[in-house]
C-alpha cells in the first residue's frame, strides 16, 4: 500500500512540475514568456502534394534524359550511315581506272530525320566534261545502290590542264 501512495505522490509531483514549467515560471525580474500557439496539424493532402510534385519532377527529368539519349542515338546512327555511304562512294571512285590520280573528294551529309534525303557533295577537278559525267554517274549509281533518297551536290570543276597519273 505504501508503494501505491508513493506512486501517486510522484505522479502528483510530476504533474505539478510540468504545469509549473508549461505555464512559464516567472521570476520577479523577467516578464513571462508569451504562450506559443500550438502547432496546427497539416492536412494529409498538403504533404501528399509535395510528394506528388517531387515524383513528378523526377519522372519529368527521366523523360528528358530519355529523349536526349534517343536523339543522341539517332544522331550517331545517321552519322554512321553517312560514313558508310561516303566510304562506299569513295571506294567506287577508286575502283574506276580512268579516274585514278584525280583529286576527288566525296562528303556525305546525312539528315537527322529519316524522311530527308542525304546529300553527297563531290568536290575536285577533272580534265574533261566527259570525265565529270563519269564521276557523277558512278556516284549516283553507288549511292542509289545503298540508299534511294540521295541528292548529289556537284562541285566538280573542269580544268583541262589537270595532270592525270597513268
Order of alpha helices (4+ residues) and beta strands (2+ residues): alpha-alpha-beta-beta-alpha-beta
